[in-house]
């Protein structure tokens, strides 16, 4: 094995993710002019991954990371620490970059509300701020609906509520590592405001080529000086507009890969690797995520944790 190779374990139930990575790095890895090859190891995540090198990059979903770390703790082994942008990263952006009001508060705070704060509309989008749980998929909700969904939520879980953006047309993803563009790609097109038809980049969606540079510049502006961790920034162009708006900022190690091209995919995977080999601001799961995913591999836990309540560092 090439000692200079970048080795990445891709831990996911989704077969398309390692396939897209492999297809796009194939020509880059075989090019003799490249200094490093890239080797992918796909693990399906139906049980704990027992052997991953200490310098190996890790692409993984947050739920599987939580389950894996609970298993590692049960074995008396250190958890995997992966860099993540701050949970409140999106809330701190100027509204000129987001085009809407964004508010992140605890579940307990929302349950005490009698009305939604101003500027959110009657049916804003709501979701867990740092991850996804089955009890609260991202959706538009009234306050009554949201409070109903939060009745059994951990009181300190952070919930993000944001004004609905009408008439989104193009969505782009930009990967930023050390204040530089690592990769970028359009990833879906919306047919129209009243339509649920979405065409992805893998289904033949064609994006305005002028929007790549505009999206990259906006993502750089949003990320500059705000997080030392690599970050995946999602942006939207509203129909008829050339001004992108920031939708989300997420960890790179769980960001789905799109049409980055050979060099872009290699740079993306290097950013994924940096999240582990040089971790800053390590990901800390929301208590709702811990509750839903922490015991997934319980049948494989060792004696250290069999009779203990799971606690994440």
N, C-alpha and C positions, 0 to 999 in steps of 0.2 A: 504494500500500500504506500502511495506517495505520502511522505512525511509532511509535505507542505499542503496537503489537501484540507479543504474545509469540509468537515463532516457534520451533517445536520440530521438529527432524528426528527421525523415528522410524525406527530402523534395525533391521529384523528380518525374518526369513523368514515370520513368523506374521502372516497377514492380519488376524486377529481383533483384535490389539492396537491398531493405529491406528483400526480401525473402532469399537471400544468407546470409545476416546478421543473420536473425532469425534461419535459419537451423543450422548454425554453433555455435551459442551461446546457443542453446536450452539445450544441455546436460550440458554445463557449468553453466547455470542459475539454473538448477534443482538440481545440486550437493550440498547437505547440507554442504559440507566442504568449499564451497565458501563463502566469507564474504559478497559479494554483488551480488544481482541479476541485470539483465539488462532488461529494459523495452523499447521496440521500439514503437514509434508512427509514422505511415506513413501518410504523407500529399502529395497529388498529385501535388500541386503547380500550379493549374489552377487559383488560386486567392490568395490573401494574407493570411498568417497564422496568425490568430488573437490572439491566446493564446499559448505562449510558456513560461515556467517557467524561471526565471532569472538564475537558476543554471542548466538548462537543456542543454545537449549537442545538437549540431545542425550539421547534415550532409546535405549539400545543394550544388547545382550547382552554380557556380559564377553568371550566368545570373539571376537565381531566387533570389540569395542574393541581387543583385543590385535592382531588382524589389521590393523585400520585404523592403529594406531599404528606397527606395523612398516612399513607402506607409507609413512606420513608421514615416518618417519625415512629411508627410502630416497630420498625426494625432498628431503631436507635441510630438512624443515619440522618445527615443534614438535609434540610429541605432545598429544593431548587429555588434560587433567588433570581428573578428575572425583572429587568428594568421596566418601568411603566411611567407614563406621564401622570401628573397629579390628577386625582379624581375631579377637582374643581377647575381643571384646565380650560374647559369650554366656557364656564361661567365667567371667567376673567377676561374674555375677549371683548373688545369694543363692539358695540352693536353694528357699527359700519361693516364689520367682517362677518357678522352672523345674520343680520337682517331681521332679528326677532328677539323677544325677551326669553332668557333662559334662567331658570331658578332651580337650585338643587337644595333640598331640605330633607330632614329625617321623616320617616313614616309617621312617627309620633306627632310631629308638627302638623302634617297634613290632616291627620285624624282629628285634630283640634280646630281646624278651620271651619268657618261658617260660610265662607265664600272664597272663590279663587282670587288671588291677588290681581291687581289691574294689569292690563297689557298682555294677558295670556289667552284671552278669548274664552268662549264657553266650552269648547272641546279641544283643549291643547293636547299635544303629544305627551305621554308619560311613560317612563321606563326606569329600571334600576340604573343608577348612574355609572356603576363600575361592573358591568357584566350583564348577564341575562338569566332570568329564572322563569320556570314554567308558570308561576302564579302571576307574573306581570309582564307579558310580552309587550313590546313597544306598540302602542296604539293610541288613538285619539279617544279621550274619555271626558265625561262630565266630572265635576267634583264628587257627585254621589257615586258614580261608577268607580272612581279611583279609590274613594274611602272604603267601598265594599271590597275591592281587591286587596286592600292593605290591612284588613281586620286581623289577619293572622301573621302579618309581617313582623320581623324583629323591629322593635321601636327605633333602633339607631340605624337601620338601613337607610342609605341615601337614595332618594328618588329625584330624578331629573324631570322637570316639567318645562315645556317650551311651546311657544306660539307656533301654530301650523303655518308652514310655508306653502302657499298655493302655486300650482302650475309649474312644478319642477320639470325640467326637460332633460338635461344631461347631468350625470353624476360622475365625478372623477375621484381617484385616489392618488395621493402623493405621499411617498415615503421619504422622510427626512432623517438624516443621520449626521450628527455633529454640524448642524446648521447648513448642510448641503443636501441637494436633491439626490437621492439614491435611485429612485424609480418613480414613474408616473404612468397612469393609464386611465382612460375612460372605462367605466364598467357597466353602466346601464343607461337606457333611454326610456323615458316615460311617454306613452302615446298621447295622453292628454289629461286635463284636470279631473274629468269625470270617468276616466277609464282606468282599469286596473292592469292593463296590458303593459308589460315591461319587457324590453329586449335587451339581453346582456351582450357583453363583448364577445362571448363565445357563441352567441346565436347570430352573429353578423352585424351587430350594431355599429353604425358608422358615426363618428364624432367629428365635430368641427375642429380641424387641425389647429386653428388659431387659439383654441381654448387650452391647449396643453401648457404653453408658456404662461398664460394668464393664471391658470390654476396653480402652477408651480410657484409663481411669484406671490400669490395670495397665501398659499400654505406656508411659505418661508416667512412672510410677514407675521402670520398668526403664531408660528412656533418660535420665532426669534426671541431668545433670552428668557423663555418661559419654562422650558424643561430641558435638562441635560440628557434625558433619555431619548433614544430614537422614537419617532412617533409616526403613526399612520394617520394622515389627515384626509377626511372625506369632504368633498365640496360639491355644491350643486349650482347649475346655471338655470335660472328660471327662463321659461319660454320667452324668446325675443330679447333676452338680456345677455350682454357679454361680461357682466360683473358677477364673479362667483361668490357664493356664501358658504361659510364653513358649517358643515353638518355635525361632524364628530372628530375627536382626536383619540386614538386608541393605541395600545401597545403594539409594537411591530411583530412580536412573537406569536400573536394570534390573528394577524391581519391576513385575510384571504389574498392569494396572489392573482394578479390579472395579467394583461398583455404588456408586460414590461420589456420583452425582448431579451436576448441572451445576456447582454451586459447589464441591463436593468435588473434582471432576475438575480444575477450574481451579486450585484450591489445590495439588493433587497436581502438576500440570505446572509451577506456579511453584516448587515444591520441587525438581523435576527441573532447572529452569533454574538455581536457586541452586547446584546441585552443580557447574556449570561456571563461572558468572559470579563466584562467590565460593568457590573450591575450598579446602577444609580437609581435611587428612589424605588426600591423593590416593590413589586405588586403586593398589595395587601387586600385580600378578598373581603367583600361585604359580608356581614353576618348571614344574610339571606342566602348568598352563594355557598357559604360554609355549611349551612343547614341542608341545602339541597344536594350538594355534591360530595361533602366530606366523607360520608360513609359508603361511597360507591364500591370501594374495594375492601370493605370490612372483612369479608370472608378470608382475605389474604393477610390481614394484619397479624403482626407478631405479638409476642407476650407483653412487650412494653406498653402497648396501647389497647389491648383487648378489653380491659375493664375501665378505661379512662375516657373522659369527655375530650373530644378533639379540640386542641387549641393551636391556632396558627401563630407563628411569630409575627 
